[in-house]
Amino acid sequence: MRKLSVWSCLLFIGIMAACQPSEKSDDKAELSIDYEKYVLPNGLEVVLHEDKSDPIAAVAIQMHVGSSREKPGRTGFAHFFEHMLFQKSENVEEGAFFKNINDLGGTFNGGTWTDGTVYYEVVPKDALERILWMEADRMGFFINAVTKKDLEDEKPVVQNEKRQRVDNQPYGHRSYVIKKALYPEGHPYSWEVIGELEDLQAATLGDVKEFYNNWYGPNNATLVVAGDYDKEQVKAWIKKYFGEIESRGNDEVMAPNPVVLQENKKLYHEDDYAKVPDFRMVFPTVEQYHPDSWALSALGEILSQGKRAVLYKKLVEETEYAPSVFSYNSSSELAGEFTIGIRAKDGVDLDSVYAAVQEALVEFEKEGFSDKDLQRIKARQETSFYNGISSILGKAFQLSSYNEFKGDPGYITEDINNILAVEKEDVMRVYEKYIKDKPAVITSFVPQGQLDLIVEGSEKATVKIEEVKPMEEATMTDLDIDADYTKTPSEIDRSQVPPLGEMPLITPPTIYETTLANGIEVLGIQNNELPLVNFSIRIKGGGLLDDPNKPGIANMITSVMQEGTKNKTPEELEDAIGQIGASVGMYTGNEEIVIYGNCLARYFDETMAIVEEMILEPRWDAGEFDRIQKAQINSIKQRNANPNSIASTVANKLTYGEDHIFAKPLGGTEESVQAITMDDLKSFYEKNFSPSITSMQIAGSVTQSQVEKALTGLNEKWPAKEVTFPEYEMKGVDEEGKIYFANFPNAKQSVIRMQRLAVARDHPDYYPLTVANYGLGGNSGGKLFQVLREEKGYTYGAYSGIGSSTQKAPFAAYSSVKTNTTPESVAAFKEVIEEYKQNYDSAELEKARTALIRKEAREYETLGQKLSLLQQIASYGLAKDFIQKNQEELKAYTVEDMKKIMGQYMNVDQMNYFIVGDAETQLEGVKALGIKEVVKVDEDGNPVDNKIETM
């Protein structure tokens, strides 16, 4: 029996195939699933699910191998193998997954966690056989094709991933510190999934072959095929391509190995990138599917989520130590962890935070919790279930995960019933057993120079910080030619690429539209496949209507308007939404304020009544305003700890011009947010909230008449008014761009963006520009990705594209690169773009044309995708059939059309370069390129002198 890892369970919970909800009054769910499972003689477990809703198919292969199967001294291999298997195999050409699947109109990726690895693809159904051929080749015909050069070439890619996700992020080393402290040396969870870089660097070809032969056999995997296909034909293909692969290696299931701490372990780290102190408290718990795991998950939510939660009330409301707090249980195959986390406000002593957590837990012991909180968790299960099943990829994930780790593809029924069976007594029992007075790992991550904020008695954590060294030229000359090898024998000719089937017929959804008497424009798609509804209400303006002298008002108003209504306290509003298992929220964008929701169709009227109340009767709660204002200031302090945020701030200011509202941070500055008053929010609401500039988009199992009826209150109670939109002069394109360099001391990666203003979303050049960009940076097969990652190993990924806006949006190329390759990467960006433009030919155009036309098969699958289609139409004034019109235009494009578009919008001479990196080691190298004038700027884009600044 194989067990499901927590990563899979949490990510894919509620995702399953066609089912029927229970109509019984008890708390049990009766969910059925239509699937077929069988096992090949070699041990490969196959699960098939047919879904004729859309002409697409998904393939997922779940391998029962993650970082827990590694050996000390050889950590990171499972994740490294995930990378290696995208490269090539005996019969699949090098880079085929990166280059070819997007060109087929599909999507793909993979993932590794402690206990497993998954590979997946979603393609138009006529490409299904080809995908099965590719997957079988890397499962059974991979290892002979791997050379030492392949091994060495992939090492920098994984190293760059670690730099991007760990080393160059605030608090990025926290997980490493916690795992080393929580688990004893040698425990399979005592190292991170990405592993130790020195282990990876020391890996040999022999190590690679040993790991592959141990863990990558068909007997250690589940294959799921979901979607629109002929089942008997798919069975024949599976037998043809997978049937002869021999069983091999290890498929034994590891026994649970939970840990126990004898005493608290307190550790601290001075974080180069942190701006505010961070506190974590982690208790050891139980493995996934342990009888206590469901109650522990409920405990995590009850302690921290919601206005009544004791940690929220103590840390956020009473002491005001933090803008938010969270807790959760994370159970994996071998062991579990219960985490309490607080990102404190600037300058807050973490001893005070620790004391407040302990006080909150004592109050929880005495007072317990409300029945409503447990009911909210249970009410959400049905909605979550249906939300997941609108995607065939989600179904494939769920089927493969439950099968591989639990032995039953349909285990979701029991899983959800175990959640529904949790009672208050269970929650209090697991609290007493695993949390109350139990030892924990306690970490204090604080900004440099703020050791006075750490928890008393903490010891310095051991953290490996990579030293930035000058770039060395690769010395792989003796490995440039692939070694000769003998192909694995096969009963079929695997070198023959399977042909595509008949191109599937694609039927766009029918869109209805209506305009209410007060001006609200409604676009909808009725889809009865699931008893769900997704909707958004979009009010034009957003950040565009902000006060340029006090930015941040538009952003704050949506936060405050979610905190209660005239007739409901914040707690009562939260309950009203939670008790029907719905989700409702608001956010502010540059050009719109959005109210969004998701609910079961039977609760659509109740959900819309709540939304109506939120829009028409805001509470303007003074206490919540004060909390949100302080939280936003704390968030702004952290913004400059993120190199990507700095790059966006600098690029926006210097691209739009400092007088344009888009040059101001949407969230405001510390000074502007501090100056905002409740009256500012009320004034913005009175001036800028009007049905005359409002639209609604809805997709789901409700009719047009039901929608119109649910909108009666908004139509009758919300009178239209005129809203004045300011006109901002937009900065012109720089004929000779510059390189702007913002210093980020000791950065392990440099963020690089090069961009210039192009066109608005509704401009005739927008679509041809996206077509021209396809082969440059629109996907992993693009030239930028292939050169900067695959050929040179500078980065984890490099892309380009144009944003969507009613205003002119920038065309940009971007990446995060290894620090010591910054000058070389800047030069490579320029060279790749210029060569792409110069060498663009009919083959490149045909590749883009085929991919973009075939991709339509995936455009309308989920309710979210249907809603996105409606949102584009509403926000940018597009035709309802704009996708079909674009494709007709695409068929007529010529190479000359593409070269003209590229000459106009991809001219590197007119692009500004924005770099955020370590100026001390990289600035002079960038200057030495002589490409453009180099201007040193601060994190806000203001010029500074040549002195190396610190942030």
Buried (B, 14 or more C-beta within 10 A) or exposed (E): EBBBBBBBBBBBBBBBBBBEBBEEEEBEBEBEBEBEBEEBEBBBBBBBBBBEBBBBBBBBBBBBBBBBBBEEEBBBBBBBBBBBBBBBBBBBEBBBBBBBBBBBBBBBBBBBBBBBBBBBBBBBBBBBBBBBBBBBBBBBBBBBBBBBBBBBBBBBBBBBBBBBEBBBBBBBBBBBBBBBBBBEEEBBBBBBBBBBBEBBEEBEBEBBEBBBEBBBBBBBBBBBBBBBBEEEEBBEBBEBBBBBBEBBBBBEEBEBBBBEBEEBBBBBBBBBBBBBBBBBBBBBBBBBBBEBBBBBBBBBBBBBBBBBBBBBBBBBEEBBBBBBBBBBBBBBBBBBBBBBBBBBBBEBBBBBBBBBBEBBBEBBBEEBBBEBBBBBBBBBBBBBBBBBBBBBBBBBBBBBBBBBBBBBBBBBBBBBBBBBEBEBEBBBBBBEBBBBEBEBBBBBBBBEEBEEBBBEEBEEBEBEEBEBEEBEEEEEEEBEEBEEEEEBEBEEEBEEBBEBBEBBEBEBBEBBBBEBEBBBBBBBBBBEBBBBBBBBBBBBBBBBBBBBEBBBBBBBBBBBBBBBBEEBBBBEBBBBBBBBBBBBEBBBBBBBBBBBBBBBBEBBEBBBEBBBBBBBBBBBBEEBBEBBBBBBBBBBBBBBBBBBBBBBBBBBBBBBBBEBBBBBBBBBBBEBBBBBEBEBBBEBBEBBBBBBBBBBBBBBBBEBEBBBBBBEBBBEEBEBBEBEEEEBEBBEBBEEBBBBBBBBBBBBBBBBBBBBBBBBBBBEBBBBBBBBBBBBBBBBBBBBBBBBBBEBBBBBBBBBBBBBBBBBBBBBBBBBBBBBBBBBBBBBBBEBBBEBBEEBEEEBBEBBBBBBBBBBBBBBBBBBBBBBBBBBBBBBEBEBEBBEEBBEBBEEBEBEBBBBBBEBBBBBEBBBBBBBBBBBBBBEBBBEBEBBEBBBBBBBBEEBEEEBBEB
